[in-house]
Amino acid sequence: MKKIVLLSLVALGVIALACAPAPTPAPTAAPPTVAPKPTEVVAAKPTDAPKPTTAPTVAPATKVKLTLWYALSGNAGKVFEALVKKFNDTHPNTQVDVIFQGSYADIAQKLTAAVTAKTLPDVAQMGGAPTMADSGVIVPIGDLVGKADLEDIHPGFWDYNKMGNKIISMPFNNSVPVLYYNKDLFTAAGLDPNKPPTNWDELLKAAQALTKPGQWGFNTHTDTHWYLSAMIMQNGGKILSDDGKKVVYNSPEGIEALQFWGDLVTKHKVMPPNQHAQAGADFTAGKLGMIMRSSASLGSISTEAKFNVGAAPLPCKKVCSEPLGGASILIFKSTPEKQKAAWEFAQWMTNAENTVDLFIQLGYLPLRKSVADNAALKAYIQKSPNAQALVDATKYASAIPLFNELGNSDQELQKAVAKVELGTASPKDALDAAATVINKNLAGQ
């Protein structure tokens, strides 16, 4: 099987070179005054005007130019480019030139090819960025980051950017799966619109109350592997073994999670079988009571829906877990000047002000604890109360371990979900089949 390496663009680092001030010249000592002889009349001499002091010539700082590859399109791409322009406008000694490279999969392939061709950019935004750890061409963020950033950024975001115990990339545009629900349908079904389900049992009961002819109680968007992984982790299971050598989602915890998922379709009949592609449209059309979808979809859902939309963290089981998705910022080896500027750029792109700006405009989660008192964030939450649920979800942000077969593994989990929903395999058989394929690939068979 041809391996698919899932790559994510890493958060952009801001780096401006500081220009050392010119040394201040020492003041010139005044010559001593000589008193005239008392018996002698001394004629006054015209005073020469002091010659103007010539300021020392300071050579202009050399502008550091960085090339940045990114993978955000549409409105997200425009917001991203505007943010980079703002950096350029406020950092005269650094120029970041952006080049759009297509989707996350596209940029991953191009970066892999650029390693061989030695045509890498200075900075890149990439999904699954830590998979570049062993390439020998990146500057690990763990070698650059200080205590302040480590403590301010939520731990889950750092975990998402690790390979093993090493921080490889900088968190940037990240999202988590959340539960969106139709408040109007909740009210009509006798449910409290201000009390969304907080655990699996409550999710089932709400879905049952919401289901009626022409209306489903629950569904997920197309990234079924993401939502299933969340439920496996909520149930105390793992995706990858601790030594990273095999996937273990066919554990009892994983099987129980997929059994619950399948029962929603085949036993309780509150979820349509294998109809995730139309789930988003069904929800905004008022034909679906609840949907699991990315936190980054809040803006579009709020705009398209003609009803009162609610948002909440995912219902929990044994623990609460919100596995992160999205991209990060990678810095590639180059000259010391460029690496310094790239790190400054990455820090600037992810500072409190900019992470709040990305959240307001695109729904990507605020990375930092220090945004709690940010005036713009408070004003946004006041205007859009659902945003608070997304902020709350950052407390439960977690990371699915990154490994070279992750892309293939996601596809196999999607196949497992489809088999169970369509009744062609049991949860155990479906997950065993997925694990067998991936573990053979990991073993090089």
Buried (B, 14 or more C-beta within 10 A) or exposed (E): EEEBBBBBBBBBBBBBBEEEEEEEEEEEEEEEEEEEEEEEEEEEEEEEEEEEEEEEEEEEEEEBEBBBBBBBEEEBBEBBBEBBEBBBEEBEBBBBEBEBBBEBBBBBBBBBEBBEEEEBBBBBBBBBBBBBBEBEBBBBBBEBBEEEBEEBBBEBBBBBBBBEEEBBBBBBBBBBBBBBBBBBBBEBBEBEBEEBBBBBEBBBBBBBBBBEEEBBBBBBBBBBBBBBBBBBBBBBBBBBBEEBEBBBBBBEBBBBBBBBBBBBBBEBBBBBBBBBEBBBEBBBEBBBBBBBBBBBBBBBBBEBBEEBBBBBBBBBBEEBBBBBBBBBBBBBEBEEBBBBBBBBBBBBBBBBEBBBBBBBBBBBBBBBEBBEEBEBBEEBBEEBEBBBBBBBBBEBBBBBBBBBBBBBBBBBBBBBBBBBBEEEBBBBBBBBBBBEBBBEBBEEE
